[in-house]
Every structure is written in C-alpha cells, then in structure tokens.
Amino acid sequence: MALSGIQIYKMLPQTNCKECGFPTCLAFSMKLAAKQVELDDCPYVTEESKEQLAESSAPPIRLVTLAGPDRETAAGNEVVLFRHEKKFFNRPGVFVRVVDTEDTAAITEKVAAASAYTVDYVGIDLNLDGIAVEGASGDPAAFAAAVGAAREATGLPFMLVSDDPAVMEAGWKAVEGEKPLLMGANSSNWEAMVDLAKQAEAPLGVVGETLEELAELTQKIQEAGVEDMVLQPAPTAMGASLAMQTQIRRLALKNFRPLGYPTVAFASDSGDPAKEATLAAHAICKYAGFVVVDSFAPEFVYPILVLRENIYTDPQKPIQVLPAVYEINDPKPSDPVLVTTNFSITYFSVANEVEGSGLPAWLVVTDAEGMSVLTAWAAGKFDAEVIAKAVKEFGVGDKVEKKVIVLPGHTAVLSGELEEELPGWDVKVGPREAVDLPGYLKTVLA
Amino acid sequence: MSIEIPVDKWPGTVNTVTLGATEADGGTRAKVVTIGGEQSLPFMHFETEMPHSPVIALEMTPSRTDDWSQILLDAWGDVVEDPARWAAAIEAAGADVIVVTFGLTDPAGDPITPDYAVSTVKAVLEASGLPLVVLGPGQADVDNELIVPVADSTKGERLVLGLCEDGNYRTIVASAMANDHLVVGRTPMDVNLAKQLNILMTDMGLPLDRIVMDPTTGGLGYGIEYGYSVMERLRLAALQGDAMTQLPMLVTPGYEAWRTKEAKVGEGVPETWGDWADRGVHWETLTAVSLVEAGADVVVLRHPESLKRVREAIDELMTAAPA
C-alpha cells in the first residue's frame, strides 16, 4: 500500500532546505503522499530512499496491456476488494476462444462475428475485447495458420494459448510486432517461454495450481527479465477459484509483489454455454482481469458485457443524462408531457419505449442526482416541487397547449401535490414500468 | 516458498433462521430450510465453514399472470392456472422454498379476497411439503387484509410473511408473532434504511431468528450494482458485529430480471440481443449468481432452468478447494 506522509518524511533529508518550494520536509512529504508533487523536486534525497519510494508507489497490481493492430485492452491497477470502497478500474477484457483444430473458415467466421459484435446499452457501445487462439493440435504450423486466419478477420488483441514453446513461437511470429498475451508459462516450460516473451516483447501468462507455485514462477520469470505477467489460477471450479482469486487480490493489495499481477479466468473449458455464462459472471464479480469464453452468441455475450459494465461502474458517479426536456418522435404542442429522472438507465428505459412506440411525447428529465425514480422519490429528490420547478425552468408550458403531464406509476402519491404546484395542468398517473408505456400511450392517452 | 494467506477473523455472526416447521414442531412441512450462520464473507471456506448453503426459492402467483413474461408462462405451462399444481411443479423442479406472491386481483380479474388468499395458501400447503413465503401485492391495506387471515389460519407453520416495509410492518409483524410465523422486511437499497426497519420490527418483540431482510436489488442492467454493493456492505457490517444487520438476506432476482425489457420482450428489440428465451434465462441466472457472490442467503427465481444453473453454481461455490 502507499506510504503515509510520515513514513515518507523519515526517508527524506529532514533539513527543511525549502528548495522543493515547500517550507518544511514534512509539508513536502504530505504532498508526496497525496501524489501532488514529484520526488525529483527534492535535490538531496538519497538513491536508497528513491528506490524504496519508487517501490512503494508502484501500483499493487501491475497494469498489463495487450495490443492488436486496432485495439488495446488493459487489466490491473486495482486497489480495492469491494467496489464500494472506491471502484474497480479496468473492465476485465472478454476474449472469445477459437481452437487451431477447427478449420480456418470456421475460425475466420467466428472471429469476424465476435469482432464485429457491438450492442448499445444506455448509450454506451459494448464490445468484446480480444480473441484467444488455442493450440490444441500441438503442431506449430497449424497454430500459426489458425493465428493468421484469426488475424485476417479482426484487429483485436490476441491471447495465444499453448504450453509448448515451439507452438507458441510459431504463433507469435504470425503476429510479430503486436503485444499478444503468451499463455502460458508453467513450472516445466518457463525458461523457454521467458525467451519468447522477451523476443516478442509481450506479456507472459503464468499458470499455477497453487499460490506458492504461481509466486515462485513469477519471481523466477521477473529475475529472468520479464515484467508484464498475467496469472492463471489453474483450478476452475467456482469454490476453489473464488478462494484463489480472493487470496491473490488480498495479498497483492498488501503489496506482496510476486502476486501483484492481473489474473485470467478460462470459462471456455466447460463446454456448455449455460455453465460458461455463470463462470464468466463469477469471474467478473470476483477479480478476474481477463475472461475467456468459448461461446459466441448475442444472447450469451450481451448479459455478460452488461454485468461487467454494471460491476465496473463508479459507485460514486452513477451514469447520468442532462436534465432537460427531450423531444421524442417530433412532438407537437398537442402531445403529452412525461416525467422521469436523470439516472441514465431510467432515462434510456423510458426514452427507448416511447421511441419504439412511434408516438410523440415531451420527456421532462429532472435532476435527481442520477437516482432512479423510486430511489430518488424515497430520498426526497423527486417530488412535486422538483417536477414543477423543472417544468417551469425548461419552459415546457410554452411548448404545449394541452398541458397533460404523466407521472411515473410508482409515484402516484405525488399527483395531488403536483396539481397544486402546476395549476391548469392535467396530472395523470402512468404505468409503473417503462415497458408498459407504449400500451399506455396508445390506450389511455390516445 | 510458503505464503501466509491473509485470514479475516470477524467478531460477528449472521443469525440462523429456520423456514417452515415439521409436524414435530407444530407445522405440516415435510422439510424445513435453515439459512444464515455465516462467520465469514460468502464461500471463504478457508476461514470458517459456511454452515448453511444459500437456498433457491421459486415464485408463483395465484393472481393474473399478465405481467409475467411469455417465456415463463411457456416454461410452466398450464399449471399456472392452478396454484396447487403450480406448487407441486415447483417442488418437482427442485426448489428449496416456494414463494406465493398475491397480486391485486384473482385470476378472473376481480379484487382479491381474504378467503381466496387463505384457501390458496392452504391448497399450496397441501400440495407441497416445502416451506413457504407468502407475500401480499405490496399495497399496505391489501397486504394487511390478506396476510392477517393467512397467518391466523396457518398457525405454527413458520411461514415467511411480507412485505414488511417502513410504512407498513406493525400488522404483519403482530400477526406473525401471534401465530409462530416469520417475516421478511424490504427496504429500498440502502444500508441504513435496512437497519432502521430491522430495529423497528425487533422493537415490537419479534425475535431476530424470525426475520429475514430483503435489501432490494436491481436486475442486470437496471441497477444490480446498487443492490450488489448494499448487500456486500450489509454483510461486512454484520460480520463486524452490528446486530441490526445480522439478518440473512433474501433477494428477488427472478422478479427483477423478468421485468427488464431484455427478458420480458421478444419483438421489436435489437438483433444484437440475440435469442429471446435464452437471453431471458441468462438474464435471470447472471443476476442471481452475482447476488449469491454478494451474500444472498435466499434467491427467489422464476424460471425452472435458471434454478438448475444457479443450483450448480451454488453447489460449486460451496465446495472448498482441496487442501
């Protein structure tokens, strides 16, 4: 963990020379601890202190970046066990696997489809992050051909999976100049794999059955000159993998360097999309930096990508949209006014339904600090006064003649007060769920 | 190299709660279900043994099913027209607990009556030996009107009655106390509101081993992260020793998932959403598995296939790594 100001102070000259621009060494230490100044600003710090401080300021989990011709994906730099403590930073890269025993046409087709997949979720484009090519044939030429076929179909980063150095060498040479993950080194092949990783200047995956095995390997590999590593805990059963992933995260956060690397979880070996989906969810919730799946179907990847987006949302900053009046399907002055909050999921649920219905409406989005309707209402951030204020502020009364305003069904209790706040308006109570809005607009308001 | 594994030693323990009562204990249930008792975060078997596995409930409604996704109605078939047969089908599907949720109307569309609620619950008790959770439609006056006679006529069964909410818990808690039942209290995704309701309910004299809490969750894509983090925080507080958070947690991923557009609707949605039926089951399963990771003791599901998948996940999570 990062050092405190007092701990840093002990490593400084303590002469209060002021050359750093601060009145005392202690003041400078505090700024250093808050990462607001650089250590180089102190002209007299010893080399030994510099090394110690550099060591302690390195992130507890190394940031590892994989790169293909068109895209990069990174994992690591995490600093907490629970998302509410701060947030989870780097969304785990979801990689779709192909195997070199499949024919190249099948590989190309699957890779192209996975690579092109994009789905809109509350205005965010969700995508897959990479392709894992597995060398199951044991034949270097076949592996290189599969890697080449996959590369023709995508610009996404690769993960090359083989424990045979000869196969791995043929694979990375097919994509020389990129930064694939070489997956991976184990207790028997690590020396040859280290050579390849150094030649390829690529991160090295490290496979181990136990924490001890992983830690011993990463130390040897680091001493041999490879810094970027990704850990693969070999056990895949959920109970065992949860224990190991948790222990790795806890030890890394305690600055245990040999395990201070992102991890990869292979959901791909279960052979059943149903099982694979739950394994992927498990890996996303509990600490994986990369997740490999074998299945590729929209109904399978969409929920996985949404879960990842949700778990990696900053808990302090819900995704919000701008409070305003939104025009949906070109509303006229005779069309109704709907009201909701500025939590993006709420906004998009409502807006998409109205848009999909083909019926025009004015949608007033109030400032509820990014809370959903029910939460905002419970917290006193969505009441008649707030709604009336928004209606006036956005000049909604000047845009419409009919003055029909529709409350979300969950907040029916507000209708009386809103009638008082907005004299001359006809206050109606809409459905509780956005999904029922089209029916409501068609029947009740028609 | 030997590595010292960091082990958390917590002062607090989650309450142990038993749902249902057998004949020997004054009820008629063929089996009972015990939850809670955790002394560590979920599935940290290397710290303490997890005494009771999270359990899976399946939900049914003796009211109109118009707001249930067609995928669910297709999965259950015509048993949805008969609460007793539906309950038997739920037991056959492998659920641990049955949740009976009343709506505002009966299947014919008429306002629901206390007599109908009582006879339905009795029929379900007759048709299945599983413990029951019985929930009103979530409107204070109707909830009280239905739940009180149900509680009176099933004394000793240790049903879980609800919903107890901030504005409406007294009547249900009182009838649970008078008839040896349990209650579930629901609060909207907030640690302090959950604690507050638990304090109010225990102040009435209901013992803690007869309360479960529903901190509310969002479905996948619709705020699951809020529910997830509130559950993690509640469980951490419980383990740190805060008695009013040491209640086992019941959450409703089935309800939340199947009211999302992704699960509920099959037409007029983007092609990138893929196959409707598979998507719906994934939606429910992923919501449930994530909440189990966050500390759920009871997950209430709706689709029998989701039950199988979540069961497999829980069984694997309950299996410790070989030492």
Interface residues (C-beta under 8 A of the other chain):
Chain A: F82 R83 H84 Y117 T118 V119 D120 Y121 V122 L211 E212 A215 E216 Q219 P235 A237 M238 G239 A240 L242 A243 M244 T246 Q247 R250 L251 K254 F256 P258 A274 K275 A277 T278 A281 H282 C285 K286 A297 P298 E299 F300 Y302 P303 I304 V306 L307 N310 I311 T313 P315 I345 S349 N352 E353 G356 S372 L374 T375 A378 E433 A434 V435
Chain B: M1 S2 I3 I5 P6 F43 M44 H45 F46 P188 M189 D190 L193 G218 L220 G221 Y222 G223 I224 E225 Y226 Y228 S229 E232 R233 L236 R259 K261 E262 K264 V265 G268 P270 E271 T272 W273 G274 D275 W276 D278 R279 V281 H282 W283 T285 L286 V289 S290 E293 A294 E305 R309 V310 E312 A313 E316 L317 M318 T319 A320 A321 P322
